[in-house]
Amino acid sequence: KGVFEYNAVVGDQMIAYFYYSDGYFANSARYYNDHLVTMSACVAIAGVTSEYERNYTEEKGSKNIVELFESAGFTNIYVHYPKPEFFGADCETISTIGYVIASREITIGGVPQTLIAIALRGGAYADEWASNFILGDGVGEAKIFSHLADQLEADLYDYIDNYALNPVESKFWISGFSRGGATTNLLAKR
């Protein structure tokens, strides 16, 4: 059991409880687990930046999710909560997303594995939301979310290499809300 903070309204920090267990990952992701769903919602809420752009620093932006991961026993915490960057001919489209990657060793059925957790920023990201409407002109993945998933996938491979993790002996836990949810789905698909 642990406690984490999250933003309910601009400037208001709320406190919530979470319950974490390695057992949430004992079964295949094909099977619904209401405890894992509840914990994933806590991760998504804690992943919302704790400061809006005007007061933004990377430390403030990731504070809540880093504290949640630490209190659940995760280590090797990598924070990528950038200030918005622009792309496109008009230089008015924001092409960034924040996320935190962390890991911990778990044992499932007597087999040691690594659990790699990824929480994507999904709210309180101010101007980034406008690029959510960049869908592209073809069939398939929405252009902006595909671009964001590409960024995250590359960082995830770097994270795995930096910490000498074996992806075959790992489980991946990915959670996000709104912009983070759309990117989460694409990353999970990959």
KANORNOR-V403168 format. One record per run of one state. SS is the DSSP state (alpha for helix, beta for strand, coil for the rest). FROM is the first residue (numbers start at 1). LEN is the number of residues. If there is no record, write none. Layout:
BEGIN
ss={SS	SS}
from={FROM	FROM}
len={LEN	LEN}
END
This chain:
BEGIN
ss={coil	beta	coil	beta	coil	alpha	coil	alpha	coil	alpha	coil	alpha	coil	beta	coil	beta	coil	beta	coil	beta	coil	beta	coil	alpha	coil	alpha	coil	alpha	beta	coil	alpha	coil}
from={1	2	10	12	19	22	26	34	47	53	56	58	72	75	81	86	88	93	95	99	109	111	121	126	134	143	163	167	170	177	179	190}
len={1	8	2	7	3	4	8	13	6	3	2	14	3	6	5	2	5	2	4	10	2	10	5	8	9	20	4	3	7	2	11	1}
END
